[in-house]
């Protein structure tokens, strides 16, 4: 039954992840539903109790370590410094307000004894990266808001877990001196920081010196993480989760050149771990205990959502630090995730083993909190940007170019006419200098790393154009921004387009120029001043038909850049039936093709020809 349970947990977990990606909802919702539906309380396809408390506890501990390590890798020290004040306050003042407020709600509404209510308050201080990260990738809001929510979610998990541990110790060891508790807290903190930093330094050495081959490098770092976690836990219980996060943050702060593969590996591993653990934990949940809470259970969580969280943000994020709209979004966004579930389950198991009553009710209330806070935060992520005007703010819209070269520089100046903020991305700093000279925002970062696009401010309604000379990289960028940021139609420049571009599985991808594009050749033409831009009105009689013929005759000398309709740019142009008012900007090589197009322009008396280097922005 052990093998059946593990296989079912993995299969159901991945199925829930696929469902979540398909319908653009946080994965924790289908994971919770699948765990209850197919677990002992439902169809009984697997039995978490078959694993035994020791094996399940070990899996939870290692899983949380991997999750927090991956979270530490995600933290950007530079962005964290930008919002240091609000984050610091949320981790101190906010934790106190949330912990006390949640405990009060549980005691006053449910009648939960103070020790149990205090433990519930400690557990509910955490938010967590497992639900915050996917939520933020679909939330339209200023970057500062996302940075605060992400940083809070990553840093508060170890704080909440350690706090829950101390509250549990306090309930079991009544009369323990405060000095002894503070000494234990100091030992946990120092152990986690020192061992985490040492493990991170060792992992950096592995990456930088290439002591280990590429095939084993990621597994070596995983082994270092597990050893670090075990040593920290052996030295001081609950120090392991802090050590795991510090190790990840140490590697992130070092800006290692080969960190992309590590992040990708740990990201996939984290997804697998979250999927399996949440299925097992949800399956082990006593559904009857949750139902026994009645209406008072949802009432406690409602108080937490609409009163306690906003109060903690008001007390932590001051008007001098952020605008009221930004504080409003933060105040209504605080989903709980896998760490809260894991801590609650471990606490409940410990309480049952010690013969303490109320553990199952506590676990049920925490899981109810997870379900309600995730649902609420998802609804807020959809509705708040519209209500607050973020979704319709033209200054927020971005056109993000991947690959610094004369072709993307030219196109970026053309797209400035749409009022979008233009951002250029490249992995080599000096290549970005022409963009900087034009006043274009730039990001020097790895195009394969999702954090590069977070720094660029990519959101689901951003224009992302990948026009490097590397077809594989362009396709990888399109896949990444589509799946992770929800960008509906990323644009790619490809020399040899795959057959399924624009159809079937890649119907969501726009092909730059509508055809195969030799980016390197067009770069050379622009550098040698042998290409010009032409803007032509497709609504004029016969123009669309004539241009279709010219495209067939001079397919290597004419490159459609972008079409304009009612002031909006588009990379999907139909020459069969263009909409009225549609104009098309072309890049044309000087010679016979240009002469023929000039004839079309003259015949329709709509001349608008300019040198590429003199194009007006």
HELIX and SHEET records of a PDB file:
HELIX    1   1 UNK A    2  UNK A   23  1                                  22    
HELIX    2   2 UNK A   27  UNK A   38  1                                  12    
HELIX    3   3 UNK A   48  UNK A   51  5                                   4    
HELIX    4   4 UNK A   52  UNK A   74  1                                  23    
HELIX    5   5 UNK A   77  UNK A   82  1                                   6    
HELIX    6   6 UNK A   84  UNK A   89  1                                   6    
HELIX    7   7 UNK A   90  UNK A   94  3                                   5    
HELIX    8   8 UNK A   95  UNK A  110  1                                  16    
HELIX    9   9 UNK A  114  UNK A  123  1                                  10    
HELIX   10  10 UNK A  129  UNK A  136  1                                   8    
HELIX   11  11 UNK A  143  UNK A  172  1                                  30    
HELIX   12  12 UNK A  178  UNK A  209  1                                  32    
HELIX   13  13 UNK A  214  UNK A  235  1                                  22    
HELIX   14  14 UNK A  239  UNK A  253  1                                  15    
HELIX   15  15 UNK A  259  UNK A  284  1                                  26    
HELIX   16  16 UNK A  287  UNK A  291  1                                   5    
HELIX   17  17 UNK A  294  UNK A  303  1                                  10    
HELIX   18  18 UNK A  304  UNK A  308  3                                   5    
HELIX   19  19 UNK A  309  UNK A  316  1                                   8    
HELIX   20  20 UNK A  324  UNK A  331  1                                   8    
HELIX   21  21 UNK A  338  UNK A  353  1                                  16    
HELIX   22  22 UNK A  359  UNK A  387  1                                  29    
HELIX   23  23 UNK A  406  UNK A  415  1                                  10    
HELIX   24  24 UNK A  416  UNK A  418  5                                   3    
HELIX   25  25 UNK A  429  UNK A  432  5                                   4    
HELIX   26  26 UNK A  433  UNK A  437  1                                   5    
HELIX   27  27 UNK A  450  UNK A  455  1                                   6    
HELIX   28  28 UNK A  471  UNK A  485  1                                  15    
HELIX   29  29 UNK A  512  UNK A  514  5                                   3    
HELIX   30  30 UNK A  519  UNK A  527  1                                   9    
HELIX   31  31 UNK A  543  UNK A  553  1                                  11    
HELIX   32  32 UNK A  592  UNK A  604  1                                  13    
HELIX   33  33 UNK A  612  UNK A  614  5                                   3    
SHEET    1   A 6 UNK A 441  UNK A 444  0                                        
SHEET    2   A 6 UNK A 421  UNK A 426  1                                        
SHEET    3   A 6 UNK A 398  UNK A 402  1                                        
SHEET    4   A 6 UNK A 463  UNK A 466  1                                        
SHEET    5   A 6 UNK A 491  UNK A 492  1                                        
SHEET    6   A 6 UNK A 510  UNK A 511  1                                        
SHEET    1   B 5 UNK A 568  UNK A 570  0                                        
SHEET    2   B 5 UNK A 558  UNK A 565 -1                                        
SHEET    3   B 5 UNK A 583  UNK A 589 -1                                        
SHEET    4   B 5 UNK A 531  UNK A 537 -1                                        
SHEET    5   B 5 UNK A 609  UNK A 611 -1                                        
END                                                                             
